[in-house]
Structure formats: C-alpha cells, structure tokens
Amino acid sequence: MTKRTKGLHEHRFRDNPEERRFAEAWAEHNTCGSTLAYLLDPAHGTGPGRPPEPDDRDKVVAATVIQWLGSPVGQCFLRDLGYEKRGG
C-alpha cells in the first residue's frame, strides 16, 4: 500500500494488544507492495502490469478485518478453525 490505511477501531489497541499486533503486522506486510491489490485484482494477476490500486474504503475494510482477527472474538473464530497462537 502506498500509504498506511488504518482500521476503524485503533482506539481498542490499549486494551487489546493482540489487535495492535495484527494491525501492525498487516501494515508492515504492505510496506513492500500491496497484497490487497493482488487479492482484489479482477484479472487474478494475469493482466498486463500491476493490479489496480484499491480505493481507500477497500484499505480501511481490509485493515479493520485484519485487526478484528486479533480481537477476542476474532481469536475465537480462528480457534474454531483450528488455529492457535504459538508461544506466549
């Protein structure tokens, strides 16, 4: 992503450090390109050139969902699918 787009609930970071961890990991992951652009590419990477840049709303939605995965409810969702946090 060319600019860091924040999710809608960063005010929750103080009480939910795992949400901060997920949000920061997503932001860091997108410093070298745009995973979201490739995920939303209607040509599925088969078109010429780079995929179109997602709009700001797409970026906010993605950042909010990624952050939610770190929330207690998001963590329960992941556990129900068989994913568990390793280590501390």
C-alpha angles and dihedrals in degrees: 000000000000093000130022110257116201127218121242099256109048088133085078094065095091092060098030111047092172089061089054090050093053093045093048092047090052092049091048092047090056097051090091103047135322119288088179092057090056093044091053097040107125089203090057091228093304097103125092117276128352122335117259116276112257115245122249093263091055089051093049092048092049093047091048093050093047090050090048090058087066093052121097090256092046090049090052089051090053092046090051087057091050100261118133130178113251121224125355 
